[in-house]
Amino acid sequence: MGTKTYLIIGGAGFIGSHVSEKLLENSQKVICIDNFDNFYPKEIKQKNIEFALKNKNYIFKEIDICNFSELSSCFEENNIDVVVHLAAKAGVRPSINNPEAYYKTNVLGTLNVLETMKLHGKSKLIFASSSSVYGNSVEMPFSELQNVDRPISPYAASKKAGELLCYTYHELYNFDIFCLRFFTVYGPRQRPDLAIHKFTRQILNNETIKIYGNGDTCRDYTYVDDVVDGILKSINYLAGYEIINIGESRTVSVLEVVSEIEKNLNLKANIEFISYQAGDVSSTFSNISKARQLINYNPVWSFEDGIKEFVKWMKK
């Protein structure tokens, strides 16, 4: 790839900081914006971007995508080639308690991004969607051709709404947009509220792990390096409008996750089983044949190797 300028929205977060570093490694220019949402401590995100800040090709700006004028000024000051929109209020359960905040950031914020791009004549966008849009579909593995009109949380509904807005701007203004449906991303810098991070911390601290249901819920866990590879390959092939699953295409149960962490820590977990939570899907499983064909996506990280790497990072 020749040198381009990338705007990474939500760039101080888990995935965004990894994407930024990879682009910088490839001698690209990166403008990162993030509002340091208080969902988890600001210090964590600041630590995520410590390394990138040392690079002369990296600019960081504290901007909230709900602030249209600040977002617009970022486009005015920089000649941006591609936008990678990873910003969102995350988490299924919190979205049930505060749906308005999720719609404000995930839907109106996304609308602001699209409108700002239109205003400044920019038309290339990668949009981070989520496997949560599939709801409790019984059709496995999840394919992009499936109907996703039955989200079971406000978070999932907000991500589906984002995909629809993206399609509208593709149709009206000829934007090139790929909506990437990520499947449970994990690895170094993973958000502290997510299961793998939380379980590892709790086992290390000899705290009790709370597992919803009987531990049989399954997820398609995707290692962050594979996700970054999927994003960069999407940028290379970015033309038209596409929805693409980015997963490992393998399911792992919660109890298997705990067992793998125990093995790597050489410690035993204290487990308490509690009732299932509203909004949680029972299983996710990605069909990645479209990603393989369209963008040459080929995940290489096994779950076992990924956990080994994550535990190493946690211990540090």
C-alpha positions, 0 to 999 in steps of 0.5 A, a space after each residue: 500500500 502507498 502512503 495514505 492517511 487513516 482516521 481511526 475513530 475509537 482509536 485508543 480502544 482495544 482494537 483501534 490501538 492495534 489497528 493504528 500500530 499495524 498501519 504505522 508499522 506499514 509506514 502509513 499516517 494515522 489520526 486517532 480520535 477517541 473520547 475516552 468514554 468512562 465505560 472503563 478507566 481512561 488510564 487504560 486507553 492512554 496506556 494503549 496508545 503510549 507506543 503509537 504516540 512516539 511515532 511521527 506519523 501519529 496524531 491523537 485528538 480527544 473528540 466525541 463523534 457526537 460533537 459534529 463541529 469537532 469531528 468536522 474540524 478534524 476533516 478540515 485539518 487533515 486530508 483523510 483517505 480512509 475512515 475506520 469507524 470503531 467507536 461505539 458504546 459497547 456491552 450488551 447488558 449495559 445497553 439494556 439499562 441505558 438504551 438512550 446513551 447507546 443510540 446517541 453514540 452508536 446511531 447518531 454518532 455514526 450518522 455524524 461520521 457519515 455526514 462529515 464524510 459527505 461534507 468533506 468529499 470522503 467516501 471510504 469507510 470501514 464500519 465495525 458491526 457486531 455478531 450480536 446482530 444475529 440475535 438468537 438465530 438457530 441457523 448455524 454458522 451465521 451467514 451474512 445472507 441471514 435475516 437479522 431483523 430480530 436483535 435481542 438487545 439495544 446494543 445489537 439493534 444499534 449496530 444493525 441501525 449503523 449498517 443500515 445507515 451505511 447502506 443508505 450513504 452507499 446508495 445515495 452518495 456512492 460511498 464505499 463501505 464494508 461493515 465488518 461483523 466482529 465475533 468476540 474479539 480477545 487478546 492483549 489490551 482486551 476490555 477489562 469487562 469482557 469474559 476472558 480478561 475478567 476471568 483471568 484477573 479473578 483467577 489470579 486474585 483468587 476471586 469467585 468467577 460468576 458464570 451465567 447459566 450452566 456454562 454451556 453458552 458458546 462464542 466464536 472467539 477471534 484473536 485480535 491479530 486476525 481481526 486487524 488482518 481482516 480490517 487491513 485486507 478490507 481496506 485493500 479490497 474496499 469497493 461498493 457495499 459489503 457486510 462481512 463476518 470476521 471470526 475464527 469459525 469455531 465455537 468454544 463454551 464458557 467452561 472450556 474458556 475457564 479450563 484453558 485459562 486455568 491450564 495457562 495460569 496453573 491455578 484452579 478457578 472458584 466458580 459460582 453459577 448464576 441465572 442467564 442474563 437478558 440480552 445474552 445470545 446462547 451461541 455465536 458461530 461465524 461462516 467466514 467463506 465470504 471473507 475468505 473469497 472477497 478479501 482473502 481473510 484467513 485467520 491463523 490464531 488457534 484459541 489455545 495459542 491466543 489464550 496463551 498469548 493473552 495470559 502472558 500479557 496479563 501476567 506482565 
